[in-house]
Each structure stands twice: as C-alpha cells, then as structure tokens.
Amino acid sequence: ILGAMAARPNITVHVAWTGSWVDFPMETFVVTQLSHLNADIVNVRSSTIKGHMVANSLGIMSMGYTSDFRMVVGESVLVSATFNWGALYTEVALRVMNHTF
C-alpha cells in the first residue's frame, strides 16, 4: 500500500473477503462490487482463475496468487506470486530416505 500511496497519495484501498479459496459466485460478486467502487486493480488471493476473468471482462487489472494466470487471462494480470516447493520437497524426501529427518 505504501508504494501505491507514494505514486498516488489520495489512493483508497478496499478489502473484501470471499471466505474461501474456491467460490466462483463469491469471487464474481466481490470483483463486481469492487468494480462499482471504481477499482483500478484487484488482488485476487483465491486459487482459481475466476476473479481474474471477471476483472478482465470489467476492464480491471489484477494481481494473482499461486499460479501465473497471464497465460490464460492475458496482460490484464499484472503479476502473480508463485511458489516452487520442488527443492524443499526433494531435500526432505532425501533426508527421510537417508533416515536423517
């Protein structure tokens, strides 16, 4: 928020919760409601593409979580936080197999 405030001092931030990682109707409702508040960007923290698709259809940029949704939704998805757990899983599996876990 501080970065956004540095670029746009009069910014308003609205927070809305879906209460679920996966709830298509609620994701649609929340993004639509944020569009009525003139949202420029929505930060979609669910595990689905639905919020991004709704935002895109309403001309709103989005930021994602868990996967890079740009491949499906397009350039309206600005950025996504993704995690690569492979190295950690490999290390733990090797330690378990070597009885050093």
Order of alpha helices (4+ residues) and beta strands (2+ residues): alpha-alpha-beta-alpha-beta-alpha-beta-alpha
